[in-house]
Amino acid sequence: MPPANHFSRTPFTHDLYMSMASGFDPNRSLFGPRRIGKTWFLLNDLAPKAETFDHKVVYVDFWDRGPAPLALLLYELDRTLGRKRGISQVIAGARDLAPRVKLSALQAKFELDLTSKPKKLPEDQVLLLDQYLERLADARRPTFMLFDEFQETLRQPDHQRFMAALRASLVRHAGGFATIFTGSSQSRLKKVFTSRKAPFYRYATDLLLPPLGLEFVKHQMVFYPNQAPKIEEADAMAAFERLGRNPDYFQRWMRLRAVSPALSGKEVADQVEVDVAGELGFEKTWLDLKDPHRLVLRMLASGVSDIYSTEAQKFMVGLGVSVPPESSAIQTAFNTLERKDLVDNWEGNRQITDTLFENWVLSRPESDFAI
């Protein structure tokens, strides 16, 4: 059950469900930076909506997980077939997986080693995948497949064969599934869906999650304690904007605001940014970077997206850089930052992936960049 303060995108969820369930547009890809609410939308809006109409729902989170993608997917497919209804048990159980599990939903038991990361996809697991999907396929009520942070599968050995096997099975049982792929890296999602040689080329239609705004802020203020320091709507909206319209950070701001009568809304936002920077290790990340990496980040944070331009050269000189790095060094630095998930690039639109990290970079003294 969604938490009480969950803000539901009800009309959007209904329209999306109808489009996917009817077969009109069953396969969608959803991009959004991390921590903007993609997972909450899948688990608290789309999944319950589908389950209300008796669809089976499979949710797989590929972000920073121990098991290989195929093993993790098989585990979740088995659990879906093995339960009557509801997705919450899967979400709770998948966070703490045992090293070995027994799959039994297909009657014949199969032991799966979740610690194994083979360089080559196991043939027996590929066969199991197709068997599970055949069982789950339902033309009358398509099974909803929710693949969260799907681009992370690209990091695994033999990922091309995994994607080929998954697509082949989904196509073979087309009409029996409605699938949504989410990702927090546009450039890596592009490698999956839009490049001509991509494994899921033209398989899914792009989907944009409606941005949260004033209605979300008003909804959160309903749960703000009456006895807490009073906050104005404009004050709350300003904090939401400053924190990158991130629902998690904003809810944190409200909780801290409620117990900090001596602090202003701005000072509470300052503290949230400091806390997040510590939790996410911004300082360590910064120290691990070389000078060109830092310069690229500062340019992007300052709105200089064309990092190879004359404007970029002038910007670096203005920071105190005596000899700006050549374009090749800038490109290498950007590529490194992209692999570290610190920046992203979509059709030439380069940006820092985390708004709070962007603000943190802007706060760094110019002495960090004078090389």
Secondary structure, DSSP 8 states (H G I E B T S, - for coil): ---TT----HHHHHHHHHHHHTTSS-EEEEE--TTSSHHHHIIIIIHHHHHHTT--EEEEE-TT-SS-HHHHHHHHHHHHHHSSS-SHHHHHHGGG--SEEEE-TTSS-EEEETT---SS--HHHHHHHHHHHHHH--SSS-EEEEEETGGGGGGSTTHHHHHHHHHHHHHHTTTSEEEEEEES-HHHHHHHHTSTT-TTTTTSEEE------HHHHHHHHTTS-TTS----HHHHHHHHHHTTT-HHHHHHHHHHHHT-TTS-HHHHHHHHHHHHHHHTTHHHHHHTS-HHHHHHHHHHHTT---TTSHHHHHHHHHTT-SS---HHHHHHHHHHHHHTTSEEEETTEEEES-HHHHHHHHTS-GGGT--
